[in-house]
Amino acid sequence: MIQRTKALAKIRRSLAESPICALLGPRQCGKTTLAKQFARRRSDLHYFDLESVVDRARLQNPERVLSELHGLVIIDEIQKQPELFTVLRPLVDRSGCKTRFLILGSASPGLVRGVSESLAGRVSFVDLAGFDLEEVGSSRWKDLWLRGSFPRSFLATSERGSLRWRMNYIRTFLERDLPQLGVTIPSESMRRFWMMLAHFHGQIWNAAELARSLGVSENTARRYLEILTGAYMVSQLQPWWVNIGKRQYKSPKVYLRDSGILHGLLGIESHDDLIVHPKYGASWEGFALDQILRLANFEEAYFWGTHSGAELDLLVFHRGRPYGVEFKCSEAPALTKSLQIAIEDLKLERGWIVYPGSHTYPVHEKVEAIPLSEFRLRSRNSLFRP
């Protein structure tokens, strides 16, 4: 079993600081397994799975049932009964209450109304995605890129088996998971939008263009995007704007969060398929971006671009100073004019070109090309050391 020690530490820290820890992430990313690992060997554990008819029956009178429990209470798939959020509030506000609640959900607070409002000041959030490079090991980065981070996809016995799991996942998500969240959009309409978004992966969001292609309004296209974002299928990287006298982009870049789901929607089964696909470079950008944001824990992350063509894939800040990252899927990347402009206009302290190679080398006095695996191994202090 792949160990997820950092995620376990986050849960432990959250429950030490708050009576409720919300472990949030897409369905099948490993939340249940992680929660059971966390609770292993605890004699005061009470577990409810709201996908189980029996457990839903046990919670027909949730206030009475939960008020009698002590120790650790785990409620899985809590978004299926959002009324529980209002029940938990008075329970944890009781004088001397030492019960801790670990709630697991497959939708963001923005998609499930009432979470933040009902539990404000009482809940801490831990976001969980699938596996990352630190968990699977740097030697398996190609498998992680192709198959994605969902445990069952990554651990499948064959490439075909992995792809088959992802296609079934997409179908179940559209036909079962979204309706259970109260989304009434026809599954075929959302499938078309999702597939179209896969071809726009890594590009700046253009509601008008997608709306025209789908034959819907721009507001409808935006609603579809927000639904997939709230269900952890899509991420939006916000733009950075600085007063430099140039027209800059003010719309976010959109990425499918999981590279395996992206490849499934694009019909990519193997590495041979991937390297000849038109979205090869965009796929690498999204994969490497996701891994860096998860491994380095940057609190502020943006992209930057001008209408004249200059662009920086990732802009992060450390102690108030700007640093830049560019992603290139080539064997020997060099300094680009776009990155040179970003260094000058944004006054970057340092920059990196992250590529799928094996050697680190300088391309500029402030920039080095670095393999993704090496970026993972460096500590934050060594990354930002002058």
C-alpha positions, 0 to 999 in steps of 0.5 A, a space after each residue: 500500500 502506498 503511504 500518504 504520510 503528509 496527508 495523515 499529518 494534515 488530518 492529525 493537525 487539523 483535528 488537534 486545532 478544530 473539532 471538525 476536519 473536512 477531508 475533501 477531494 474527488 470521488 475515488 481519490 483515496 479519502 476513505 482509505 486514508 480516513 481508515 488508516 488514520 483511525 486504525 486501532 482506535 477503539 472509540 471509532 464510529 463510522 458512517 458511510 452515507 452511500 450505505 442504506 443501513 448507515 443512512 437509516 442509522 442517521 434518520 435522527 442524526 442529532 440524537 444519534 451523534 450526540 451520544 457518541 464520543 471519540 472519533 466520528 467519521 462521516 463518509 460522503 457527507 454531501 449526500 446529506 447536507 443537512 448534517 452540517 447544521 446538526 454538527 454545529 450545536 454538537 461541537 458547541 456543547 460545553 466540554 465536547 471532546 468528540 472529533 468529527 472527520 467528514 469526507 466529501 466529494 464536492 467543494 463547499 461552494 458546490 454544497 451550500 451551507 458548509 462554510 456558513 454552518 460550520 464557520 470557525 469550527 471546521 478546518 479543511 484538508 484537500 486530497 487529490 490522488 497520488 503525487 510524485 512523493 508518494 509513488 516515487 520519482 521513477 514512476 513519473 511517466 506512469 503517473 503522468 499517463 494514468 493520472 493520480 487516481 489510485 485504481 487507475 495508477 495501480 491497474 495491472 495494464 494500460 488498457 485496464 487503467 483506461 477502462 477504469 477511467 472511462 467507467 469513472 467518467 460515465 459514473 461521474 456524469 450519470 450518478 455523481 452529478 445528479 446526486 449533487 443536485 445538478 440537473 444538466 443532462 449527462 450528454 451535455 456535460 460530457 460534450 462540454 467536458 470533452 471540449 474542455 479537454 481540447 482547451 486544456 491549458 488555455 485561457 478561458 474563453 466562454 464565448 468560444 465554448 458557448 458557440 461550439 456547444 450552442 449555449 449561452 456564455 452564462 451556461 458555459 460558465 455554469 458548466 465550468 463552475 460545476 466541474 471545478 466544484 467537483 474537483 475535475 477542473 482547476 482554474 489558475 488565476 491571472 496576475 496583473 501588474 501595471 506595466 503599460 501592456 494589455 494583460 490577460 484577466 481570464 483564468 487558465 483552465 486545466 483538467 486536474 487529473 492527467 489520466 482523465 484528460 488522456 481518457 477524454 482524448 482517447 490516449 491509451 499509451 505513451 506512444 499515443 501521448 507523444 504524437 498527440 497535439 495536446 502532448 505539450 499541454 498535457 505535460 504543462 498541466 501534469 507538472 503544474 499540478 505536481 509542483 503546486 501540490 508538492 511545494 504548497 505555494 499559497 499564492 499561484 498565478 499565471 501571467 500573459 500579455 496580448 502581445 504574446 509574452 507569457 509565464 506559465 506559473 508565477 509564485 511568491 516567496 516572502 513577497 518576491 516573485 518567482 517564475 516557472 515555465 513548462 517545456 516538454 522537450 529534451 533540452 529546453 532553452 531560454 525563450 523570449 517569453 520568459 526573458 520578457 517575464 523576467 524583465 517585466 515582473 522583476 523575477 528573482 529566479 525562474 525554472 524551466 521544468 521539463 521531462 529530462 534528467 539533468 539540471 543546467 543553467 540557461 540564464 543567470 536567473 534561470 535553470 532547466 530542471 527535471 520535475 523529479 529534481 524539483 520535487 527533491 529540493 526543499 523550499 529553502 534550497 529552491 529560493 536560495 540565491 
